[in-house]
């Protein structure tokens, strides 16, 4: 997140709130965030994942447990 929103304040941030709204990210900022998240996690993230990646809870769920579910959903 620091790559996209330098100086972002995380203290007291509800993990379920929209990251786009909280940090006032436009679509290009959000895309940069998703690309950085994919690079740092080593996980392939696609446009289908964007809704889940809009909160810290969603990011954690997608990266920890949703990876196989997401891949299965795309292969159907």
GIPE-V990252 format. One line per field, one symbol per residue. ss: DSSP state (@ for helix, = for strand, . for the rest). burial: b if it has 9 or more other C-alpha atoms within 8 Angstrom, else e. A space follows every 10 residues. Layout:
BEGIN
ss: ???
burial: ???
END
This chain:
BEGIN
ss: .......... ........@@ @@....@@@@ @@@@@@@@@@ @.....@@@@ @@@@.@@@@@ @@@@.@@@@@ @@@@@.
burial: eeebeeeeee eeeeeebebb eeeebeeebb ebbbbbbbee eebebeeebb ebbbbbebbb bbbebbbeeb eeeeee
END
